[in-house]
């Protein structure tokens, strides 16, 4: 298939592009290469992808309506995987307009492209953050997501609603993916694992919010990619059992589905830190801080729906995943 991957210079986008090419697909990747974090890391990811003849890249911002219209007019995509977004919960507290531009305006440009070119399957990134104030664990796709606690999560919830409307109105098979705390080699510098590793190697203390009383469903990048690659081949279909009298948000009478992608093994933050200490051979100096605005105390994914459809469930332990990240970090930064 010919597949468009937006955010192809990003952490998940670059890893997924490798996997799709390895499966025999042709991938056109786009990214705006913004400076939210180190651009050289994004360029290094693209350099690795350039080794694949079946991968091509164009520097395009999904918020650029004219550029996106030209892109879809010039290519016929079988599948579109939208991973481009302004990420980060804490950054949304100080830079709200970046989230409106990328996550709302940019996403409607993707939807319009899929609509007019009759794309066979739209797969888009959502987030576990949409569960917001919900504390019923594990999170399941049919639970309420009406109480976001950050603008980031609100924009991703909006993406799910926007995507459903296009699936309903125009029959676009649409699959939304709620990612749970993705980590691993080539990861984002704004994520805890990257920041903790860098600080510990420098002899600095690490900020530990809610005094370490946090639980996350840390999900290794290879497990994320395997899940997405399998879902790409399974366009959403209408759910014949869906009832308008008792509607559930995870499926629809439209060709629309939502899937959690998480490790299904919630981990205490202190265990995560201990895995970093073990991999580095360094004891962390903890700066215990209160809960930060926009955060939630715990996440945990019910992935039974994902497993039923794909016959796969994420399974990498944090000890193994963190060790692989640390090995990559030391090699990449000569640390």
Backbone torsions as a table, in degrees:
resi	resn	phi	psi	omega
1	UNK	NA	158.4	172.9
2	UNK	-98.6	117.5	-170.9
3	UNK	-121.5	131.4	171.9
4	UNK	-93.6	126.8	174.9
5	UNK	-116.8	112.5	175.2
6	UNK	-87.2	148.6	-174.4
7	UNK	72.6	33.7	-172.8
8	UNK	-70.2	-17.4	176.1
9	UNK	-89.3	-2.2	-179.7
10	UNK	-81.1	177.6	-176.9
11	UNK	-60.0	-59.7	-177.8
12	UNK	-73.6	-40.3	-177.1
13	UNK	-60.3	-41.9	-179.4
14	UNK	-70.0	-42.3	179.3
15	UNK	-64.1	-40.9	178.9
16	UNK	-66.3	-38.8	179.3
17	UNK	-59.8	-42.5	175.6
18	UNK	-57.1	-46.6	-176.0
19	UNK	-66.8	-40.2	-179.0
20	UNK	-67.0	-40.9	177.2
21	UNK	-63.6	-41.0	179.3
22	UNK	-63.1	-25.7	178.0
23	UNK	-86.2	2.1	175.4
24	UNK	97.1	6.8	179.1
25	UNK	-86.7	159.1	169.3
26	UNK	-97.3	130.6	-175.2
27	UNK	-121.4	127.7	168.3
28	UNK	-106.7	118.3	-179.3
29	UNK	-104.1	140.1	174.1
30	UNK	-127.7	153.8	179.1
31	UNK	-166.3	149.7	176.9
32	UNK	-93.9	-4.9	178.4
33	UNK	50.8	47.1	179.7
34	UNK	-71.7	170.5	-173.0
35	UNK	-101.1	28.6	174.7
36	UNK	-55.7	-37.8	168.3
37	UNK	-141.7	177.0	-172.6
38	UNK	-42.9	112.0	-178.0
39	UNK	-66.8	-30.8	-178.7
40	UNK	-63.4	-29.7	176.2
41	UNK	-68.0	-41.0	177.1
42	UNK	-63.8	-41.4	179.3
43	UNK	-65.4	-35.7	178.0
44	UNK	-66.4	-38.7	176.0
45	UNK	-61.6	-43.6	-179.8
46	UNK	-66.1	-34.9	179.2
47	UNK	-61.9	-39.0	177.2
48	UNK	-66.1	-38.4	179.7
49	UNK	-69.2	-28.0	-178.0
50	UNK	-62.9	-16.8	178.2
51	UNK	-70.2	-15.4	-179.0
52	UNK	-93.6	122.4	177.4
53	UNK	-64.1	-26.9	-177.0
54	UNK	-84.7	3.0	177.6
55	UNK	-113.1	130.7	172.5
56	UNK	-127.5	156.7	-175.6
57	UNK	-132.5	141.8	171.3
58	UNK	-133.1	137.1	178.0
59	UNK	-84.7	104.2	-177.5
60	UNK	-140.2	138.4	174.5
61	UNK	-94.5	124.5	-178.0
62	UNK	-63.5	-18.4	177.1
63	UNK	-78.3	-8.8	178.8
64	UNK	-85.9	99.6	-173.1
65	UNK	-60.5	-45.4	-177.8
66	UNK	-64.2	-42.3	180.0
67	UNK	-64.8	-38.9	179.5
68	UNK	-69.8	-38.1	176.8
69	UNK	-63.2	-40.5	178.8
70	UNK	-66.4	-39.5	179.5
71	UNK	-60.4	-49.7	-178.1
72	UNK	-70.5	-27.7	177.2
73	UNK	-71.6	-28.7	-175.4
74	UNK	-89.2	-15.2	-174.6
75	UNK	-134.5	151.3	173.2
76	UNK	-111.8	108.3	-177.5
77	UNK	-99.4	134.4	173.4
78	UNK	-75.9	-38.1	-178.2
79	UNK	-138.1	142.8	171.1
80	UNK	-119.2	127.3	175.4
81	UNK	-113.3	108.9	-177.0
82	UNK	-94.5	104.6	177.0
83	UNK	-114.1	-5.3	178.9
84	UNK	-71.6	130.7	179.3
85	UNK	-170.8	159.9	166.9
86	UNK	-85.4	112.5	-175.8
87	UNK	-94.5	171.0	172.9
88	UNK	102.1	120.3	178.2
89	UNK	-71.0	-49.2	-172.8
90	UNK	-70.2	-34.4	179.1
91	UNK	-64.0	-28.5	-178.5
92	UNK	-69.0	-18.7	178.1
93	UNK	-70.1	-28.6	-175.6
94	UNK	-112.8	-14.4	-177.3
95	UNK	-132.8	60.0	-174.1
96	UNK	-62.3	-34.7	-175.5
97	UNK	-66.8	-27.3	177.9
98	UNK	-63.3	-32.6	-179.2
99	UNK	-76.4	-35.6	176.1
100	UNK	-65.5	-44.7	-177.9
101	UNK	-64.0	-52.0	-174.4
102	UNK	-79.7	-46.1	-169.2
103	UNK	-87.0	-22.9	179.2
104	UNK	-107.2	-60.5	179.0
105	UNK	-63.0	-44.5	180.0
106	UNK	-62.1	-40.9	-177.0
107	UNK	-69.4	-35.9	178.3
108	UNK	-67.1	-30.3	174.7
109	UNK	-65.6	-37.7	176.1
110	UNK	-65.6	-45.7	179.4
111	UNK	-60.1	-43.0	-179.5
112	UNK	-65.3	-38.6	176.8
113	UNK	-62.2	-44.0	178.8
114	UNK	-64.5	-38.6	-179.9
115	UNK	-63.4	-51.5	-172.8
116	UNK	-75.0	-27.1	179.3
117	UNK	-98.5	4.7	176.8
118	UNK	51.9	50.0	178.8
119	UNK	-61.6	139.4	-174.3
120	UNK	-74.0	-22.5	-179.0
121	UNK	-162.3	124.5	172.5
122	UNK	-106.3	122.1	174.9
123	UNK	-113.6	129.5	-176.8
124	UNK	-136.2	150.3	-179.1
125	UNK	-83.2	126.9	165.3
126	UNK	-111.3	-150.5	-176.2
127	UNK	-159.2	152.9	173.9
128	UNK	-64.0	-18.0	-179.6
129	UNK	-63.2	-18.1	-179.0
130	UNK	-65.0	-20.6	-179.2
131	UNK	-69.4	-19.3	168.8
132	UNK	51.2	-122.4	-175.7
133	UNK	-76.2	-7.0	177.6
134	UNK	-60.4	129.9	179.9
135	UNK	-117.7	8.9	178.1
136	UNK	-80.9	110.0	-176.7
137	UNK	-108.5	146.6	-3.0
138	UNK	-74.8	156.2	177.6
139	UNK	-69.3	132.8	177.0
140	UNK	-119.6	152.5	-171.9
141	UNK	-61.0	-24.9	-177.6
142	UNK	-92.4	4.1	176.3
143	UNK	-77.5	161.6	179.4
144	UNK	-66.2	142.9	176.1
145	UNK	-133.0	39.5	-173.8
146	UNK	-96.6	8.0	-176.1
147	UNK	-133.0	67.8	179.1
148	UNK	-66.2	153.6	-179.6
149	UNK	-116.2	8.2	174.2
150	UNK	-150.1	157.7	177.2
151	UNK	-64.8	-35.4	177.1
152	UNK	-54.9	-52.5	-178.2
153	UNK	-65.9	-32.3	177.9
154	UNK	-65.1	-38.8	179.2
155	UNK	-69.5	-34.1	178.7
156	UNK	-73.2	-35.7	171.5
157	UNK	-60.8	-42.1	177.5
158	UNK	-60.8	-37.8	177.0
159	UNK	-59.0	-42.8	179.2
160	UNK	-61.8	-41.5	-180.0
161	UNK	-69.2	-42.6	178.3
162	UNK	-61.5	-44.2	-179.0
163	UNK	-63.2	-41.0	178.6
164	UNK	-62.0	-40.9	-179.3
165	UNK	-62.4	-37.8	178.6
166	UNK	-72.7	-35.4	176.0
167	UNK	-63.9	-40.7	-179.4
168	UNK	-70.6	-46.3	-174.5
169	UNK	-75.6	-38.3	-169.5
170	UNK	-119.3	1.7	176.0
171	UNK	70.1	24.1	179.8
172	UNK	-77.7	117.4	174.9
173	UNK	-61.0	121.8	-168.4
174	UNK	-133.9	129.2	-178.4
175	UNK	-126.3	121.9	178.1
176	UNK	-103.6	140.5	-174.2
177	UNK	-120.5	117.6	176.8
178	UNK	-93.0	99.9	-178.9
179	UNK	-79.0	142.2	178.1
180	UNK	-113.4	109.7	170.8
181	UNK	35.0	76.9	-176.8
182	UNK	-80.5	138.9	179.3
183	UNK	-147.6	165.0	176.5
184	UNK	142.5	-178.4	179.3
185	UNK	-55.6	145.4	-177.8
186	UNK	67.7	22.5	-177.3
187	UNK	-73.3	179.2	-176.4
188	UNK	-83.1	135.9	179.9
189	UNK	-66.8	-15.2	179.8
190	UNK	-87.4	-3.8	-179.2
191	UNK	-87.6	156.4	-172.3
192	UNK	-57.0	-44.5	-176.3
193	UNK	-60.0	-44.3	-179.8
194	UNK	-65.0	-47.3	-177.7
195	UNK	-66.7	-40.5	-179.7
196	UNK	-65.4	-44.1	-179.5
197	UNK	-61.9	-45.9	179.4
198	UNK	-60.9	-45.8	-177.8
199	UNK	-66.4	-42.3	-178.2
200	UNK	-66.1	-38.5	177.1
201	UNK	-66.0	-28.7	179.8
202	UNK	-87.3	-3.9	-178.6
203	UNK	80.8	15.4	-179.4
204	UNK	-94.1	159.6	175.8
205	UNK	-76.2	159.5	178.9
206	UNK	-115.0	137.5	179.4
207	UNK	-77.1	125.4	-178.3
208	UNK	-120.4	105.4	-174.8
209	UNK	-78.5	155.8	-174.8
210	UNK	53.7	28.5	177.7
211	UNK	53.2	33.4	176.6
212	UNK	86.4	-4.2	-178.6
213	UNK	-84.9	58.6	-179.5
214	UNK	-124.2	147.1	177.7
215	UNK	-129.4	131.3	-179.3
216	UNK	-134.9	148.7	174.8
217	UNK	-93.2	74.4	-177.5
218	UNK	-62.6	128.0	-173.6
219	UNK	-124.9	122.1	-174.7
220	UNK	-71.5	143.8	-173.1
221	UNK	-56.9	-40.4	-179.5
222	UNK	-63.4	-34.3	178.1
223	UNK	-70.7	-37.6	175.6
224	UNK	-61.4	-49.5	-176.6
225	UNK	-62.8	-44.3	178.9
226	UNK	-60.5	-41.4	178.7
227	UNK	-63.3	-47.6	-177.8
228	UNK	-65.5	-43.8	-178.7
229	UNK	-60.2	-36.6	178.4
230	UNK	-72.1	-36.2	-179.9
231	UNK	-71.5	-29.3	177.8
232	UNK	-54.7	-36.3	-177.4
233	UNK	-82.0	1.4	-174.9
234	UNK	-127.8	78.0	-179.8
235	UNK	-56.5	141.7	179.7
236	UNK	-63.4	147.2	176.5
237	UNK	-128.7	159.2	176.7
238	UNK	-59.9	144.2	178.8
239	UNK	-91.8	110.0	-176.1
240	UNK	-65.0	-20.6	-179.3
241	UNK	-92.7	-2.4	-178.5
242	UNK	-68.7	137.7	-176.4
243	UNK	-120.0	126.1	176.4
244	UNK	-69.1	-21.8	177.9
245	UNK	-78.9	-22.1	178.6
246	UNK	-140.8	67.2	-170.7
247	UNK	-71.1	140.2	173.5
248	UNK	-117.0	143.5	-170.8
249	UNK	-78.8	-13.6	-174.5
250	UNK	-82.3	-20.0	177.6
251	UNK	-135.5	-172.6	-175.6
252	UNK	-167.3	167.3	168.3
253	UNK	-72.6	-15.4	173.0
254	UNK	-86.7	163.9	176.8
255	UNK	-75.1	79.4	-169.6
256	UNK	-145.4	132.6	177.9
257	UNK	-142.0	149.1	173.3
258	UNK	-121.7	136.3	178.4
259	UNK	-131.0	134.9	165.7
260	UNK	-75.2	139.2	169.1
261	UNK	-127.3	98.7	-179.2
262	UNK	-143.2	171.5	-175.2
263	UNK	-79.6	-10.1	179.9
264	UNK	58.6	28.6	176.6
265	UNK	-145.9	83.5	-179.7
266	UNK	-59.2	137.6	-173.0
267	UNK	-125.5	133.2	174.1
268	UNK	-63.3	139.5	-179.5
269	UNK	-56.6	-35.9	-178.8
270	UNK	-65.9	-32.8	175.0
271	UNK	-66.0	-38.7	177.8
272	UNK	-60.9	-44.8	179.0
273	UNK	-65.0	-39.4	177.7
274	UNK	-63.1	-34.7	176.8
275	UNK	-65.5	-37.6	176.9
276	UNK	-66.6	-44.7	178.4
277	UNK	-57.5	-44.1	-178.9
278	UNK	-64.3	-43.9	-178.3
279	UNK	-68.2	-35.1	-178.7
280	UNK	-87.3	-25.0	-172.1
281	UNK	71.9	30.5	-177.4
282	UNK	-132.1	136.8	175.3
283	UNK	-84.3	129.8	-177.7
284	UNK	-78.3	142.5	171.5
285	UNK	-97.4	109.7	-171.0
286	UNK	-90.2	131.7	171.8
287	UNK	-106.4	95.0	-173.6
288	UNK	-77.5	122.2	-174.0
289	UNK	-126.0	160.7	176.6
290	UNK	-71.7	170.4	177.0
291	UNK	-59.0	138.0	179.6
292	UNK	-95.9	146.8	179.7
293	UNK	-55.7	137.6	178.2
294	UNK	92.4	-10.9	179.7
295	UNK	-90.4	160.0	171.0
296	UNK	-120.6	156.3	-173.7
297	UNK	-74.5	-36.7	-173.1
298	UNK	-146.4	145.6	170.7
299	UNK	-134.2	147.9	177.2
300	UNK	-159.5	134.2	-172.9
301	UNK	-104.8	129.6	165.0
302	UNK	-85.6	115.2	-176.5
303	UNK	-112.4	21.4	-178.1
304	UNK	-62.7	-36.0	179.5
305	UNK	-67.6	-42.3	176.4
306	UNK	-59.9	-46.6	-177.5
307	UNK	-65.3	-39.3	-178.6
308	UNK	-62.7	-37.7	-177.6
309	UNK	-82.6	-41.3	-170.6
310	UNK	-103.1	-11.3	-173.8
311	UNK	58.2	33.6	178.3
312	UNK	-143.1	144.0	170.7
313	UNK	-141.1	139.8	177.6
314	UNK	-55.2	146.1	-172.5
315	UNK	-149.3	-1.0	-176.6
316	UNK	-71.9	127.7	178.7
317	UNK	-72.6	155.4	179.5
318	UNK	-64.8	-31.7	179.5
319	UNK	-63.2	-44.7	178.8
320	UNK	-69.4	-45.2	-177.2
321	UNK	-64.9	-43.6	179.4
322	UNK	-64.9	-40.9	179.3
323	UNK	-60.7	-39.4	178.6
324	UNK	-68.2	-37.4	176.8
325	UNK	-63.9	-47.3	-177.9
326	UNK	-61.3	-40.4	177.5
327	UNK	-61.8	-42.5	177.5
328	UNK	-64.4	-45.8	-176.8
329	UNK	-59.4	-46.7	179.8
330	UNK	-60.8	-40.6	-178.9
331	UNK	-70.5	-44.0	-174.9
332	UNK	-68.3	-42.7	-176.7
333	UNK	-99.7	5.8	-178.6
334	UNK	51.6	45.2	-174.7
335	UNK	-99.7	NA	NA
